[in-house]
């Protein structure tokens, strides 16, 4: 089911904010750039937003901006996840991953006291894919290996984690969002996760 969108005009009317405020908040990373979606309409190109997310975010900004500067709000809404270290208990309490998924991860990498950023991202993605039934635990090892080997190679590029099956065989890889991937008819795309969207969800759970 596709996400409900709201036009920029309707957003400004509903929230009472100005065009300038909206784009100032974007520049300060209070609103993710990924939420600004350009679409063709009968009047030309227009900007739309994921309705539920943008309305909730603007409500939070308006509530908090009386007591915090824009720079302080940026730290709240765009924390530096690279510096994030969480214990198993914190990961579970924040709803990032469940105990069985954490245990599965630790059985592969060994015991650790705190999860660094990439490890937290990995267990979060594993939780999403295992919980949805897209993959099994054996295939989860493949996901872990791909993230461990290839995530850093992409640098600042936006990427998707793509999981496919063909004739009962599974494969997994990271692809730039700009890549148009075409598979033959016998290949099934089991899952395609946006890494940047996963990061946004992680930020939300951190907040």
C-alpha angles and dihedrals in degrees: 000000000000122000116259112248133207125204121240091243093053091045092055091046094050098044099035093226123135130244088248093053092049094054093040088056089048091053090050090051092243087125117038116243089228089068091065100087119186114210135172116246133172088268093050131261116355135177121241134180136205095267103215095043098046095046091049092047094049091048090054093047092050091048095049103036093080090067103028134053120235090256091053090048089051089058089052098047098033106034117179097257091184087074093048118121119175135180122229090256093053092049091053095043092051091051093243096128139347128245095255092053092046090049091049090052093048091050087061101042103026131247117321130177098212132020116233120215098272092045091051090049091049096052090045091054091044090052092052095048097042094044092051091051092238092127139016127229093266090054088046088068088060091051090051092050093050093049092046094048104035112023096085092046091067092060110185094346117121110243144181127219105227123196119188140175130205125178090343093309120118130213135177135193145155118248133186111253088236091061117104104212118199121187131188116259095260092060117092121205100220097179140356113188124187108228091205090054090050089052090052090051090049090052089051092052090046090053 
